[in-house]
């Protein structure tokens, strides 16, 4: 059954959909980048979530430029957990577990097509703009 996009049911369907995510690292940081989720009104930047080593269960959400982030960080070795639905043990997976705990449904990617991600951000942004004020 199709659900109208600009309905509460439509928004729920979008919210519970699996989000594509790519995990990156910097010394002392774990970063989850959501390449298809826009963080600005023009779709130039995407949403990311970071966790700093030694900060306990504290994560920060922020905007990133996908191309610059991929260039400045290293890939995180999460390939074997690509289909995990439940939290898994391991210090290097604290951010992954935290995102699952707060309700994210993740589709872990090892690589991202920058052009396709930009197009997906613009498409998602157009959907959001279409429904402004209707809920």
C-alpha positions, 0 to 999 in steps of 0.5 A, a space after each residue: 500500500 502506498 502512503 502519501 508522502 506528506 502524511 504522518 505515516 509517510 514521514 514515519 516510513 521515511 524515518 524508519 528507513 535504513 540510512 546509508 552510512 560510511 564510517 571514517 576515523 581520525 586519531 581519537 575520533 570515530 565519524 559516521 557520515 550519512 552521505 544522502 542526508 542533507 544538513 543545509 537548505 541547499 543540499 551541499 553538506 551532509 549529516 555526520 555524527 562523531 564520537 571522541 575517544 574517552 568521552 563515554 557515551 557522548 556523540 555530536 551531530 554536525 555538517 560535513 562536506 563529503 568530498 573533504 571528509 573522505 579526503 581527510 579521514 581514513 576508512 573504518 574497518 566495519 565491513 563485517 558488521 554491514 548487516 548487523 541489526 543489534 549492537 555488537 561488542 568491541 571498542 572500535 564499534 562504540 559509535 556504531 552501537 550508539 547510533 543503533 541504541 538511539 534508533 538509527 537503522 543503518 545500511 553500512 557502506 564501505 565506499 560512496 559515489 559522491 555524485 549519486 550521494 549529492 543527487 540523493 541529498 537533493 531528492 530528499 531535500 525536495 521531498 522535505 520542501 514539498 511537505 513544509 507546513 503540511 504536518 
